[in-house]
Amino acid sequence: MEVVINSFPVLLMGAGMTILITLLSISIGCVLGLAAGLSRLSKSRILSFFATCYIDFFRGTPLLVQLVIIYFGIPDILKDVQSYLVAALGISPFFKNIPVFAAVLIALSLNSGAYIGEIFRAGVQSINKGQMEAARSLGMTSRQAMRFIILPQAFKRMIPPLGNEFIALLKDTALVSIIGFEELFRRGQLIVGATYEAFAIYLAVAFIYLAMTLTFSRFVDYLERRLRTGD
């Protein structure tokens, strides 16, 4: 028990980094997801095709694989391009590696954006088509109708799945420990490596994750009730 108490400040710092990377990734993922979801609903076949490819790839492959591709694979390609440019044009080398924080943020945001894209698409499609027709009959453009009529209604229905996505991503952040990013689980690993108290430390890590997910889950429930009351 003493080792848990002594390690608690370090674990809390890791928990803070876990929350930070989750919030940033979900925020960027919402922007990507909105673009991907609306692109899938677009009449443009090109937009719909690229959005479908993006969503299918990131939903159909493990997050761990995406993470190592971005952190280890893409730098190899960029270094090859850099070598070619240095040899062909004589420019100075400009690239070394992708910072671990940037790699984690890119991987989690792209993965989250794919799932949120499907949430946005389903949310928009759940709104009766008559809403769009009514808005157009009032003189609104399609973009105005989507922004002021469809999306606000769809957003209320998207809150539960968005909450689930946030909780799932928060737990998935443990995977980024494989490239050395010091979030909660990685901090726990380092403490176990120094103290050999695996059961106590990992149990403490589990309870911190549980506390975070339960807190956010209750917040989503509260938000859902408030918006339902406001209907």
Secondary structure, DSSP 8 states (H G I E B T S, - for coil): -HHHHHHHHHHHHHHHHHHHHHHHHHHHHHHHHHHHHHHHHSS-HHHHHHHHHHHHHHHHS-HHHHHHIIIIIHHHHHHHHHHHHHHHH----------HHHHHHHHHHHHHHHHHHHHHHHHHHTS-HHHHHHHHHTT--HHHHIIIIIHHHHHHHHHHHHHHHHHHHHHHGGGGGGGT--SHHHHHHHHHHHH--HHHHHHHHHHHHHHHHHHHHHHHHHHHHHHHHT-
